[in-house]
Amino acid sequence: MTSRVVYQGALRTTCTHLQSGSAIETDAPVDNQGKGERFSPTDLLATSLATCMLTVMGIKARDMEIDMTGLSISVQKNMLSDPRRVGSIELFATIPASLQALEEKAKQVLKRTGESCPVIKSIHPDIVVTIDWAQWA
């Protein structure tokens, strides 16, 4: 087992990672009868894409002896209404100064690594994913 999810009432859950015991809570979003005070399930879907990208990029960067500390990805999840589902995920990379001077080949290797992470390969093809690497242009 990976995790245990317990419904807490009031459209909230507590999710516990069984190996580590760490926990996160979710809440329904305001536009779906919740308070929007925690990540929603669809927020986690979109956010997991960025975390997966940064994780596999971090593995590749470590192999390349590149310190990727500070690289961040901002996530914009866009919903559709009929049926209610995630329609698109927009990702915006912010590149720290320490990575701006990387050789073009290294930048491309890291970008391709992120863009082929397991989560992106698991997202339904109807969900449009865009990744803005403009700071690394």
NUTORTI-839457 format. One record per residue (C-alpha): residue number from 1; residue in three letters; x, y, z. Coordinates in steps of 0.05 Angstrom, whole numbers, plus 5000, padded with zeros to 4 digits. Layout:
BEGIN
NUM ALA X Y Z
...
This chain:
BEGIN
1 MET 5000 5000 5000
2 THR 5022 5071 4985
3 SER 4975 5114 5025
4 ARG 4911 5116 5065
5 VAL 4859 5170 5053
6 VAL 4807 5184 5107
7 TYR 4745 5227 5095
8 GLN 4742 5278 5152
9 GLY 4674 5308 5135
10 ALA 4660 5377 5107
11 LEU 4690 5356 5040
12 ARG 4759 5345 5070
13 THR 4806 5286 5071
14 THR 4871 5269 5106
15 CYS 4921 5230 5063
16 THR 4976 5193 5099
17 HIS 5038 5165 5064
18 LEU 5045 5097 5097
19 GLN 5120 5089 5092
20 SER 5138 5156 5123
21 GLY 5075 5175 5161
22 SER 5074 5245 5130
23 ALA 5005 5273 5116
24 ILE 4970 5324 5074
25 GLU 4898 5348 5076
26 THR 4852 5363 5018
27 ASP 4791 5408 5013
28 ALA 4741 5417 4958
29 PRO 4752 5481 4919
30 VAL 4706 5541 4927
31 ASP 4677 5530 4858
32 ASN 4656 5460 4878
33 GLN 4623 5472 4946
34 GLY 4686 5472 4987
35 LYS 4724 5524 5027
36 GLY 4786 5522 4984
37 GLU 4830 5521 5046
38 ARG 4875 5463 5024
39 PHE 4898 5432 4959
40 SER 4839 5403 4922
41 PRO 4845 5334 4890
42 THR 4853 5366 4821
43 ASP 4905 5415 4849
44 LEU 4944 5354 4872
45 LEU 4939 5323 4802
46 ALA 4968 5386 4770
47 THR 5019 5397 4825
48 SER 5043 5325 4821
49 LEU 5064 5339 4749
50 ALA 5111 5394 4771
51 THR 5138 5353 4829
52 CYS 5152 5294 4784
53 MET 5186 5338 4732
54 LEU 5231 5370 4784
55 THR 5247 5303 4816
56 VAL 5270 5268 4752
57 MET 5307 5331 4731
58 GLY 5341 5331 4798
59 ILE 5363 5259 4788
60 LYS 5391 5277 4719
61 ALA 5423 5341 4745
62 ARG 5457 5302 4801
63 ASP 5485 5252 4749
64 MET 5510 5312 4708
65 GLU 5540 5344 4771
66 ILE 5494 5404 4765
67 ASP 5464 5436 4827
68 MET 5391 5449 4809
69 THR 5373 5479 4876
70 GLY 5323 5536 4869
71 LEU 5293 5515 4802
72 SER 5218 5523 4810
73 ILE 5155 5511 4771
74 SER 5091 5550 4782
75 VAL 5027 5511 4765
76 GLN 4962 5537 4735
77 LYS 4906 5485 4733
78 ASN 4846 5502 4689
79 MET 4780 5466 4697
80 LEU 4726 5450 4646
81 SER 4653 5445 4666
82 ASP 4619 5393 4622
83 PRO 4640 5344 4646
84 ARG 4676 5376 4705
85 ARG 4749 5357 4696
86 VAL 4819 5386 4688
87 GLY 4823 5415 4618
88 SER 4893 5442 4619
89 ILE 4955 5450 4661
90 GLU 5002 5508 4650
91 LEU 5072 5504 4679
92 PHE 5119 5564 4685
93 ALA 5192 5550 4702
94 THR 5233 5600 4742
95 ILE 5307 5589 4732
96 PRO 5355 5613 4786
97 ALA 5415 5655 4766
98 SER 5461 5597 4781
99 LEU 5430 5556 4724
100 GLN 5423 5612 4672
101 ALA 5494 5602 4646
102 LEU 5488 5527 4634
103 GLU 5509 5503 4565
104 GLU 5451 5496 4516
105 LYS 5461 5420 4513
106 ALA 5454 5413 4588
107 LYS 5391 5457 4588
108 GLN 5360 5414 4534
109 VAL 5376 5349 4570
110 LEU 5344 5374 4634
111 LYS 5282 5401 4598
112 ARG 5272 5336 4559
113 THR 5281 5296 4623
114 GLY 5227 5336 4658
115 GLU 5181 5333 4598
116 SER 5184 5257 4598
117 CYS 5170 5245 4672
118 PRO 5123 5188 4692
119 VAL 5066 5235 4712
120 ILE 5064 5271 4645
121 LYS 5062 5203 4611
122 SER 5003 5184 4656
123 ILE 4961 5246 4643
124 HIS 4903 5235 4595
125 PRO 4918 5262 4526
126 ASP 4855 5306 4528
127 ILE 4889 5348 4583
128 VAL 4930 5401 4548
129 VAL 4997 5411 4582
130 THR 5041 5471 4566
131 ILE 5109 5484 4595
132 ASP 5140 5553 4592
133 TRP 5216 5550 4595
134 ALA 5222 5623 4570
135 GLN 5274 5640 4622
136 TRP 5318 5586 4592
137 ALA 5309 5610 4520
